[in-house]
Amino acid sequence: MLRTFFLFLALVSGFGAGPALAADMPPDALARGTTQEVIAILKQDKDLRNGDLTKVYQLVEAKILPNFDFNRMTQLAVGKNWPRATARQKEALVTEFRNLLVRTYSTSLTAFTNQTVEFKPLTMKPDDTDVTVHSEIRQPGGQQPIPIDYSMYKTSFGWKVYDVTIDGVSLVTNYRSSFASTIRQKGIDGLIKTLAERSARGGAQPVPPRSGS
């Protein structure tokens, strides 16, 4: 289930519009329009299909990461322990959590085959700044569709994803429980070390974070 989660997280979060265009687009249009682009890249690029992780990391960096707010995601995942962290620890937590997510769904992204994505109509008011974009993964063979919801909020740089829920399971809530357990046992530095160790188990290195990512 977790593998499926990150496969589709990576796939349908592939918002590829340029900064100026993305800032003006509604959240559902941004997601729907560029999902097709990511699917096309996956189908056409032989290296991606063969599991070239270095190239997958580059695809993730270019098409996915700019539209996630990793600072907010990390803060929500760390929860009540966030205020206890020093500035250095907060920076390290964001970096390591980001690296972990990149590794996890980059690896899963190579498993994409012939699933399709359907976005549901979005009802929002002109002054809404926090919305949920509903989508559904259609699988071959008549399998039950998988609902995926994107929690997004509006910034001066456009809409950003800060949580993803698949079949009722929130990414942020899922990590919050394990993070809290690790902090109780090992402290905040222990969580940072644990995240770094989990990331280090992967193969090629992710693309270094951009400033503000």
C-alpha angles and dihedrals in degrees: 000000000000091000090052089048094058094040091060094035088060094041104048095035091063098118104172105175119125119258097260094045094043092053090060100041124097111247096248094047091049091053098041097046099051099037086078090055093055092047090051091051091050093050096045102042112082093192091057092049090050092054103256096171095189089058091043090054089053091052091049091049093050101040108024118023099060089066098051123085099218093176092059093040091053093046091052092045094050089046120173091006093063096087089053092060121094120234089260092050092048091053091048092047092053092047095048095043089050091050091049093052092046092053094044100050096033089061091046092047091070089063094066112122125154107335119131132213126224122189120208122227111273120223112200139149121239091249097046113125100175121049142158118232112206122209138165132214113222112206128198122256097040094286119163112277116248115230117219124185125195120207106209136173132195121250133172086266096052135268118337131195115233101167140014125204122197120190089340097312116118119213092214094047091045092055094039091067095050093042092052091050092051093047091051090053103035108011128237094301087052090056091049090051092046092052091047091050092050091050092048091061089073127087122240119027118259118245108275113262118265118232109277094015 
